[in-house]
Amino acid sequence: MFENLIEVLKNDPRKIVYTEGSDARILESAARLKKDGFLTPILVGKVDEVKAAAAKGGFDIEGLEILDPATYEGMDAMVDEMVALRKGKMSAEDCRAALSKGNYFGTMLVKMGKADCLLGGATYSTADTVRPALQLIKTKPGNKIVSSCFIMVRPAASGENEVLAMGDCAINIDYQDTVDKEGNVTFTAAQKLAEVAIATAETAKVFGIDPKVAMLSYSTKGSGKGPNVDLVRNATEEAKKLAPELKLDGEMQFDAAVSPVVGQLKFPGSPVAGYANTFIFPEIQSGNIGYKIAARLGGFAAYGPILQGLNAPINDLSRGCNAEEVYQMSIITAALK
């Protein structure tokens, strides 16, 4: 999988900004990327501290760009741009204070075209990585929400990897109607889940998956009743309207999604039932449990969460990540551009 992504980056060189430039895991990944030559890291932090941390760890970052918000020459222009983006919600003083932090500073580097993508979260919380992205990068045209997916990989008997996509397992707790001040529904829960399904299918394509999307539920084609079933059924209808070319079906139980015998018995004629490789969960609880079951009992390596719906690739690391995971997520993030 990574070989294909690396080829993409070799043919289209990109820059990735690390918001926590003095972290040893970040530095190890940056040194490795420098040596490999297909992706250029930008390190955010105090120059002396970053260099000292690199020397302590024995990481060669000579020649890599290190940007300190406190001494950045373009800070005034960055503040002006951020004030305009926030549209009165933050003063110039507020913006300057926010930009003194690596998460906001790094996000604005992407917004202003100094970098192509961003990876943070080695020490920042998920909220502290996602919030600046929502405020400054914002959602891409046609998207109203940010979601996430995991790419699941394990060796197959054929010698090639089995690759699946699962979403949303990390960002959206559940799906509720958005209501305006007058009480009118402006964006339904079903429309939100449909957007997650389509975004996850698009991410799946980046990793060589021809998406066959199963909208998961405890019901298959009306076998169960309840508001959660209605949500998935309605989301399936919405997704089919928005992306009629996509192989997508639901609602269906997991066994119907992956077993051809069960799938065609419970959901005859479905192009997805029994052959799904992209799984959409009805809320975060089942999604988080599901991908971890696949990882722990199914032998899949989990890559993510990969954020979807933003105008530029921004991804969040686990604070318990290691240098190898930073390196892998760097490649994934840059390849999403």
C-alpha positions in Angstrom: 0.0 0.0 0.0 2.7 2.5 1.0 4.7 1.8 -2.2 1.9 3.2 -4.3 1.5 6.3 -2.1 5.2 6.9 -2.2 5.2 6.8 -6.0 2.4 9.4 -6.0 4.6 11.7 -3.8 7.7 11.1 -5.9 5.8 12.3 -9.0 4.2 15.3 -7.1 6.6 16.6 -4.3 4.8 18.1 -1.3 5.5 19.7 2.0 4.1 18.6 5.3 4.1 20.7 8.4 4.6 19.1 11.8 3.1 21.2 14.6 5.3 19.7 17.4 8.7 20.0 15.9 10.8 19.3 19.0 9.1 15.9 19.8 11.5 13.0 19.3 9.0 10.9 17.4 8.4 13.8 15.0 12.1 14.4 14.6 12.8 10.7 13.8 10.1 10.7 11.1 11.4 14.0 9.7 14.9 12.7 9.5 13.7 9.6 7.7 11.7 11.6 5.3 14.6 13.9 4.6 16.7 10.8 3.8 14.0 9.3 1.6 13.5 12.5 -0.3 9.9 12.2 -1.5 8.2 14.4 1.1 9.6 17.6 2.7 8.9 18.2 6.4 8.6 21.7 8.0 9.1 21.7 11.7 7.3 24.2 14.0 9.1 25.2 17.2 11.9 27.2 18.7 14.9 26.7 16.5 17.4 26.0 19.3 15.0 23.6 21.0 14.3 21.6 17.8 18.0 21.4 17.0 18.9 20.4 20.5 16.2 17.7 20.6 17.4 16.4 17.2 21.0 16.3 18.3 20.0 14.5 21.5 18.2 11.8 19.5 20.8 11.6 16.8 18.4 12.7 14.1 19.8 14.3 11.0 17.5 17.3 10.2 20.2 19.5 8.6 18.7 21.7 5.9 15.1 21.2 7.0 13.0 24.3 7.5 12.3 25.1 11.2 9.7 27.9 11.8 9.3 29.6 15.1 6.0 31.6 15.4 7.8 34.1 17.7 10.3 35.1 15.0 8.4 34.3 11.8 8.8 37.2 9.3 5.4 36.7 7.8 3.5 36.9 11.1 1.8 40.3 10.4 0.4 39.1 7.1 -0.6 35.8 8.8 -2.5 37.7 11.5 -4.3 39.8 8.9 -5.3 36.7 7.0 -6.6 35.0 10.1 -8.6 38.0 11.2 -10.3 38.0 7.8 -11.0 34.3 8.0 -12.5 34.6 11.4 -14.9 37.4 10.2 -15.1 39.4 13.4 -15.0 36.4 15.8 -11.4 37.1 16.8 -9.5 40.3 17.1 -6.0 40.8 15.8 -4.7 40.4 19.3 -6.6 37.2 19.7 -5.3 35.9 16.4 -1.7 36.8 17.2 -2.0 34.9 20.6 -3.5 31.9 18.9 -0.8 31.9 16.2 1.9 31.8 18.9 0.8 28.1 19.3 2.0 25.5 16.9 -1.4 24.1 16.0 -2.8 27.4 14.8 0.5 28.5 13.2 0.9 25.3 11.3 -2.7 25.4 10.1 -2.2 28.9 8.7 1.0 27.7 6.9 -1.2 25.3 5.0 -4.0 27.9 4.5 -1.5 30.4 3.0 0.2 27.8 0.8 3.5 27.5 2.6 2.8 23.8 3.2 0.5 21.3 1.5 -0.7 19.4 4.5 -0.4 19.1 8.3 0.1 16.4 10.9 -0.3 17.1 14.6 -1.5 15.5 17.8 1.7 14.0 19.1 1.1 16.2 22.2 -2.0 18.2 21.2 -5.5 16.7 21.8 -7.6 15.8 18.8 -9.8 18.8 19.5 -6.7 21.1 19.4 -5.8 19.7 16.0 -9.3 19.7 14.5 -10.5 23.1 15.8 -8.0 25.2 13.9 -8.7 23.2 10.8 -12.4 23.8 11.0 -11.9 27.5 11.7 -9.2 28.2 9.1 -9.1 25.5 6.4 -12.8 24.8 6.6 -14.8 22.2 4.8 -14.4 21.6 1.1 -17.2 22.6 -1.4 -20.0 20.2 -1.1 -19.1 19.1 2.4 -20.7 20.4 5.6 -19.1 18.2 8.2 -15.7 16.7 8.9 -15.5 12.9 9.4 -12.9 10.2 9.6 -12.1 6.7 8.5 -9.6 4.0 9.3 -7.8 2.0 6.5 -7.5 -1.6 7.7 -4.8 -3.7 6.1 -3.8 -7.4 6.5 -1.9 -9.9 4.4 -4.2 -12.1 2.2 -3.6 -15.7 1.1 -3.0 -14.5 -2.4 0.1 -12.6 -1.3 -1.5 -9.2 -1.7 -3.0 -7.2 1.1 -6.6 -7.1 2.0 -7.6 -3.5 2.4 -10.8 -2.2 3.9 -12.2 1.2 4.9 -14.2 1.9 8.1 -15.9 5.2 9.0 -16.7 7.2 11.0 -14.8 5.7 14.0 -13.3 8.9 15.6 -15.0 12.2 15.0 -18.8 12.3 14.9 -20.3 10.9 18.2 -23.7 10.5 16.6 -25.9 12.1 13.9 -28.6 14.6 14.8 -30.6 17.0 12.7 -29.2 20.5 12.5 -31.9 23.0 13.4 -31.9 26.8 12.9 -33.1 29.5 15.4 -36.6 29.2 14.0 -36.7 25.5 14.5 -36.3 24.5 10.8 -34.2 21.5 10.0 -31.4 22.7 7.8 -29.3 19.5 7.6 -30.7 16.1 8.5 -29.0 13.4 10.4 -29.4 11.1 7.4 -27.7 13.7 5.1 -24.8 13.8 7.5 -24.3 10.0 7.6 -24.7 10.0 3.8 -21.9 12.5 3.5 -19.7 10.4 5.7 -20.4 7.4 3.5 -19.4 9.2 0.3 -16.3 10.8 1.8 -15.2 7.4 3.1 -15.6 5.9 -0.3 -13.5 8.7 -1.8 -10.8 8.1 0.8 -10.9 4.3 0.0 -10.1 5.0 -3.6 -6.8 6.7 -2.6 -5.7 3.4 -1.1 -6.6 1.3 -4.2 -10.0 0.2 -3.0 -12.9 -0.1 -5.4 -15.4 0.9 -2.8 -18.4 -1.3 -2.2 -20.1 0.5 0.6 -22.2 -1.2 3.3 -24.4 1.0 5.5 -24.3 -1.0 8.7 -27.2 -1.6 11.1 -28.6 -4.3 13.3 -31.2 -4.7 10.6 -31.0 -6.0 7.1 -33.5 -4.6 4.5 -36.2 -4.0 7.1 -35.7 -7.0 9.3 -35.5 -4.7 12.4 -37.3 -1.5 13.4 -36.4 1.6 15.3 -35.0 5.1 14.9 -31.4 3.9 14.4 -32.6 1.6 11.5 -34.5 4.5 10.0 -31.4 6.7 10.2 -29.3 4.2 8.2 -32.1 3.5 5.7 -32.7 7.2 5.1 -28.9 7.8 4.8 -28.7 5.1 2.2 -31.3 6.8 0.1 -29.6 10.2 0.5 -26.2 8.7 -0.5 -27.7 7.1 -3.6 -29.1 10.4 -4.6 -25.9 12.2 -4.1 -23.6 9.6 -5.6 -25.7 7.3 -7.9 -22.6 5.9 -9.5 -21.3 4.5 -6.2 -21.8 0.8 -5.3 -23.6 1.4 -1.9 -26.4 -0.4 -0.2 -28.2 -0.7 3.1 -29.3 -1.0 5.7 -27.5 -4.3 6.4 -26.0 -6.3 9.2 -22.3 -7.0 9.2 -22.7 -10.7 8.3 -24.8 -9.7 5.3 -22.2 -7.2 4.3 -19.2 -9.7 4.2 -20.7 -13.2 3.6 -21.8 -13.8 0.0 -24.1 -16.6 1.2 -25.7 -14.6 4.0 -25.7 -11.4 2.0 -27.5 -12.8 -1.0 -30.0 -14.7 1.2 -30.9 -11.6 3.3 -30.4 -9.0 0.6 -30.8 -10.7 -2.8 -29.6 -8.8 -5.9 -27.6 -6.3 -3.9 -24.2 -5.4 -5.6 -22.7 -4.9 -2.1 -24.2 -7.5 0.2 -21.6 -10.2 0.7 -18.8 -8.2 -1.0 -18.5 -5.0 1.0 -15.0 -3.5 1.6 -16.1 -0.1 2.9 -18.2 -0.1 6.1 -20.2 2.9 7.5 -21.2 2.7 11.1 -24.4 4.5 12.4 -22.5 6.2 15.3 -19.0 6.4 16.8 -19.5 3.8 19.5 -20.1 0.9 17.1 -17.5 2.3 14.7 -14.8 2.5 17.3 -15.6 -0.9 18.7 -15.8 -2.4 15.2 -12.4 -1.2 13.9 -10.7 -2.3 17.1 -12.2 -5.8 16.9 -10.9 -6.0 13.4 -7.5 -4.9 14.6 -7.2 -7.0 17.7 -9.0 -10.2 16.6 -8.9 -10.0 12.9 -5.2 -9.2 12.5 -5.7 -6.0 10.6 -3.3 -3.1 11.0 -5.3 0.1 11.5 -4.2 3.4 9.8 -5.9 6.5 11.0 -8.0 8.2 11.9 -7.9 9.9 8.5 -9.8 13.2 8.5 -12.2 13.8 5.6 -14.1 16.8 4.3 -11.5 19.5 4.9 -10.2 21.8 2.2 -6.6 20.5 2.8 -5.2 17.3 4.3 -5.0 17.7 8.1 -4.5 14.6 10.3 -4.4 13.9 14.0 -1.9 11.5 15.7 -2.6 9.5 18.8 -0.6 11.0 21.7 0.6 7.4 22.3 2.0 7.1 18.7 5.5 5.9 17.9 7.9 7.2 15.2 6.9 4.6 12.7 3.2 5.6 13.0 4.2 9.2 12.5 6.1 8.3 9.4 3.2 6.2 8.0 0.6 8.9 8.8 2.9 11.5 7.1 2.8 9.6 3.9 -0.9 9.0 4.1 -1.7 12.6 4.9 0.5 14.0 2.0 -1.0 11.5 -0.5 -4.5 12.7 0.2 -3.9 16.1 -1.4 
